[in-house]
């Protein structure tokens, strides 16, 4: 019986420490600068776990011109460049290297970003 429990815990632990799931998760925190790497067609989910609204300014770094991004609000509300998104709503963006965009996330908000291009995009975001 102990051997079965030990084996189950070992399997569960190895599942949680590997890249078995392709979605990346991240959180916004106040006064923090984060660099997000968006590989092609790999979703990145960002959550605001704080009790207040977070505002961030993001700068795009990429090798390509005209990188398509998909932004989908998974929970609560937020905005990208003053375009309000509610739960379930999505929008498309085309970003260039050096583009700057503003992101606002309500308390408890969760958003999914997907790079629809073929090259990796980096976004350096700092909270305001």
URKA-V473302 format. One record per residue. RES is the residue in three letters. SS is DSSP state (~ for helix, > for strand, _ for the rest). OMEGA is omega as a letter, one per 20 degrees, with the letter a starting at -180 (none if undefined). Layout:
res: [RES & RES]
ss: [SS & SS]
omega: [OMEGA & OMEGA]
This chain:
res: [UNK & UNK & UNK & UNK & UNK & UNK & UNK & UNK & UNK & UNK & UNK & UNK & UNK & UNK & UNK & UNK & UNK & UNK & UNK & UNK & UNK & UNK & UNK & UNK & UNK & UNK & UNK & UNK & UNK & UNK & UNK & UNK & UNK & UNK & UNK & UNK & UNK & UNK & UNK & UNK & UNK & UNK & UNK & UNK & UNK & UNK & UNK & UNK & UNK & UNK & UNK & UNK & UNK & UNK & UNK & UNK & UNK & UNK & UNK & UNK & UNK & UNK & UNK & UNK & UNK & UNK & UNK & UNK & UNK & UNK & UNK & UNK & UNK & UNK & UNK & UNK & UNK & UNK & UNK & UNK & UNK & UNK & UNK & UNK & UNK & UNK & UNK & UNK & UNK & UNK & UNK & UNK & UNK & UNK & UNK & UNK & UNK & UNK & UNK & UNK & UNK & UNK & UNK & UNK & UNK & UNK & UNK & UNK & UNK & UNK & UNK & UNK & UNK & UNK & UNK & UNK & UNK & UNK & UNK & UNK & UNK & UNK & UNK & UNK & UNK & UNK & UNK & UNK]
ss: [_ & ~ & ~ & ~ & ~ & ~ & ~ & ~ & ~ & ~ & ~ & ~ & ~ & ~ & ~ & ~ & ~ & _ & _ & _ & _ & _ & _ & > & > & > & > & > & _ & _ & _ & _ & > & > & > & > & > & > & _ & > & _ & _ & _ & > & > & > & > & > & _ & _ & _ & _ & _ & > & > & > & > & > & > & > & > & _ & _ & _ & _ & _ & > & > & > & > & > & > & > & > & > & _ & _ & > & > & > & _ & _ & > & > & > & _ & _ & _ & _ & > & > & > & > & > & > & _ & _ & _ & _ & > & > & > & > & > & > & _ & _ & _ & _ & > & > & > & > & > & > & _ & _ & _ & _ & _ & > & > & > & > & > & > & > & _]
omega: [r & r & r & r & r & r & r & r & r & r & r & r & r & r & a & a & r & r & a & r & a & a & r & r & r & r & r & r & a & r & a & r & a & r & a & r & a & r & a & r & r & a & r & r & r & a & r & a & a & a & a & a & r & r & a & r & a & r & a & r & a & r & a & r & r & r & r & r & r & r & r & r & a & a & r & a & r & r & r & a & r & r & a & r & r & a & r & r & r & r & r & r & r & a & r & r & a & r & r & r & a & r & r & r & r & r & r & a & r & a & r & r & r & r & a & r & a & r & r & r & r & r & r & a & r & a & a & none]
